[in-house]
């Protein structure tokens, strides 16, 4: 009887996890058109699943073309950020393990679309991040959209957490007046995020997972900011 109960519990857990996974797939299919590519970081498996439907492939091809257009028309430092985003997506999609031919084909499609960004043709260094994150040149008065600065922070953090922390804490240009470490909370976890509560929770877990191998007060500060984010915050 005890053995049977264990099997039932395990089966229930498997079914619950499968349902959550399915819900995430459904969520990203329903909301694909209103999400910037930045929001698919951590959701590469769902992005692959979307591409099993050829209608989404047209959308993704369009999205990559839009990114390429920005790369061609933006300033050098802005273009570099766009390339880093697409490189991050390429590497994370490439690391995904898929289980069937349909998803293998979807993954291949995505990698082919992003193949130009498999490698970066420039160094991602302190100087690049400092130039791009200069608060005296960023923000809505300079033509940025509301979450543009947070997107930059998020992309650079995911690409290289150590470099990110070094720049935002050591740069006299970027350091905030109150010495608070910068991190993109509002646009990925709180009121300006377009994500559902459950997706925010997973984004929170995934970001904390990145931080697991890092030690020190600077990383602890970011950890605490993520843990204390008000995931239920709404924009008024």
C-alpha positions in Angstrom: 0.0 0.0 0.0 2.9 2.4 0.9 4.6 1.5 -2.4 1.4 2.2 -4.3 1.0 5.6 -2.5 4.5 6.6 -3.5 3.8 5.8 -7.2 0.6 7.8 -7.1 2.4 10.8 -5.6 5.2 10.6 -8.1 2.7 10.3 -10.9 0.9 13.3 -9.7 4.1 15.4 -9.5 5.0 14.4 -13.1 1.5 15.3 -14.3 1.6 18.7 -12.5 5.0 19.5 -14.0 3.9 18.5 -17.4 0.8 20.7 -17.0 2.9 23.7 -16.0 5.2 23.1 -18.9 2.3 22.9 -21.3 0.8 26.1 -19.8 4.1 27.9 -20.5 4.0 26.7 -24.1 0.4 27.9 -24.4 1.2 31.2 -22.8 4.1 32.1 -25.1 2.1 31.1 -28.2 -0.8 33.3 -27.1 1.4 36.3 -26.2 4.2 35.9 -28.8 3.3 39.0 -30.7 3.4 41.4 -27.7 6.7 40.2 -26.3 10.1 41.6 -27.2 12.8 39.0 -27.9 14.4 39.9 -24.6 11.5 38.2 -22.8 12.4 34.8 -24.4 15.6 34.6 -22.5 15.0 31.6 -20.1 12.2 30.5 -22.4 14.1 29.0 -25.3 12.3 25.7 -25.0 9.0 27.5 -25.4 10.4 29.5 -28.3 11.4 26.2 -30.0 7.9 24.8 -29.3 6.3 27.9 -30.9 8.3 27.3 -34.1 6.7 24.0 -34.6 3.8 26.1 -36.0 5.0 27.7 -39.3 3.0 30.9 -38.6 5.3 31.7 -35.8 8.3 31.2 -38.0 7.2 34.1 -40.2 7.0 36.2 -37.0 10.4 35.2 -35.8 12.0 35.9 -39.2 10.4 39.3 -39.1 11.7 39.9 -35.6 15.3 39.0 -36.5 15.1 41.3 -39.6 13.9 44.1 -37.3 16.9 43.4 -35.1 19.3 43.4 -38.1 17.7 46.7 -39.3 18.5 48.2 -35.8 22.0 46.9 -36.0 22.5 48.6 -39.4 21.1 51.9 -38.3 21.9 52.3 -34.7 25.1 53.7 -33.2 28.0 51.3 -32.8 27.4 50.7 -29.1 23.7 50.2 -29.5 24.3 47.8 -32.4 26.7 45.8 -30.2 24.0 45.4 -27.6 21.6 44.0 -30.3 24.2 41.6 -31.4 24.8 40.4 -27.9 21.1 39.7 -27.4 21.0 37.6 -30.6 24.2 35.8 -29.6 22.7 35.0 -26.2 19.6 33.6 -27.8 21.7 31.6 -30.2 23.8 30.1 -27.5 20.9 29.3 -25.2 18.8 27.8 -28.0 21.8 25.7 -29.1 22.1 24.3 -25.6 18.5 23.1 -25.5 18.0 19.3 -25.8 15.0 18.4 -27.9 13.3 15.0 -28.0 11.6 14.6 -31.4 12.0 15.4 -35.1 9.5 18.3 -35.1 11.3 20.1 -32.3 14.7 19.3 -33.8 13.5 21.0 -37.0 12.2 24.0 -35.0 15.5 24.3 -33.2 17.4 24.1 -36.5 15.2 26.8 -37.9 15.9 29.2 -35.0 19.7 28.5 -35.2 19.7 29.1 -38.9 17.9 32.5 -38.5 20.4 33.5 -35.8 23.5 31.9 -37.4 25.0 35.4 -38.2 25.3 35.9 -34.5 26.8 32.6 -33.5 30.0 34.4 -32.7 30.6 38.1 -31.8 33.0 40.1 -33.9 34.0 42.4 -31.1 35.1 42.3 -27.5 32.4 42.7 -24.8 34.4 44.6 -22.3 34.1 47.2 -19.5 34.3 50.1 -22.0 31.4 48.9 -24.1 29.0 48.4 -21.1 30.1 51.7 -19.6 29.3 53.6 -22.8 25.9 51.9 -23.3 24.8 52.2 -19.7 25.8 55.9 -19.3 22.7 57.4 -17.5 23.5 60.8 -18.9 22.9 59.4 -22.4 20.0 57.1 -21.7 16.3 57.3 -20.8 13.1 58.7 -22.3 14.5 62.2 -22.9 17.1 60.6 -25.2 14.5 58.7 -27.2 14.6 55.4 -25.2 11.3 53.6 -24.6 10.3 53.0 -21.0 12.1 49.7 -20.5 15.0 50.2 -22.9 17.6 50.8 -20.1 16.3 47.7 -18.2 16.6 45.6 -21.4 20.2 46.7 -21.6 20.9 45.8 -18.0 19.2 42.4 -18.4 21.1 41.5 -21.7 24.5 42.4 -20.3 23.8 40.5 -17.0 22.8 37.3 -18.7 25.7 37.5 -21.1 28.4 38.0 -18.4 27.3 38.4 -14.8 30.8 39.1 -13.5 31.5 41.8 -16.1 28.1 43.3 -15.4 28.6 43.5 -11.7 32.1 45.0 -12.1 30.9 47.7 -14.4 27.8 48.8 -12.5 29.8 48.9 -9.2 33.2 50.2 -10.3 32.3 52.6 -13.0 32.2 56.3 -11.8 29.9 57.0 -14.8 27.3 54.4 -14.0 27.3 54.2 -10.2 24.1 55.5 -8.7 24.1 58.4 -6.2 22.8 56.2 -3.3 25.3 53.4 -4.2 22.5 51.0 -4.9 23.4 48.3 -7.5 21.4 48.6 -10.7 19.3 45.7 -11.8 16.3 45.5 -14.1 13.5 44.8 -11.6 10.5 46.8 -12.7 10.5 45.6 -16.4 11.1 41.9 -15.7 9.6 41.2 -12.3 7.3 44.1 -11.3 4.8 46.5 -12.7 6.3 47.2 -16.1 6.7 43.5 -17.0 4.2 42.2 -19.5 4.6 38.6 -18.1 2.1 36.7 -16.1 2.7 36.0 -12.4 3.7 32.4 -13.0 6.2 33.4 -15.8 7.6 36.1 -13.5 8.1 33.5 -10.8 10.1 31.3 -13.2 12.1 34.3 -14.4 12.9 35.0 -10.8 14.1 31.4 -10.3 16.1 31.3 -13.5 17.9 34.5 -12.6 18.7 33.3 -9.1 20.0 30.1 -10.7 22.6 32.2 -12.7 23.7 33.8 -9.4 24.2 30.5 -7.6 27.9 30.2 -8.3 28.8 33.8 -7.4 29.7 34.9 -3.9 30.1 38.3 -2.3 28.1 41.3 -1.1 27.6 42.7 -4.6 25.9 39.5 -5.8 24.0 39.2 -2.5 22.6 42.6 -3.1 21.3 41.5 -6.5 19.9 38.3 -5.0 18.0 40.2 -2.4 16.6 42.6 -5.0 15.3 39.7 -7.0 13.9 37.8 -4.0 12.2 41.0 -2.7 10.7 42.0 -6.0 6.9 42.5 -5.8 5.8 40.1 -8.5 2.2 41.2 -8.0 2.9 44.8 -8.7 0.7 46.4 -11.2 1.1 49.5 -13.3 -1.5 52.2 -12.4 
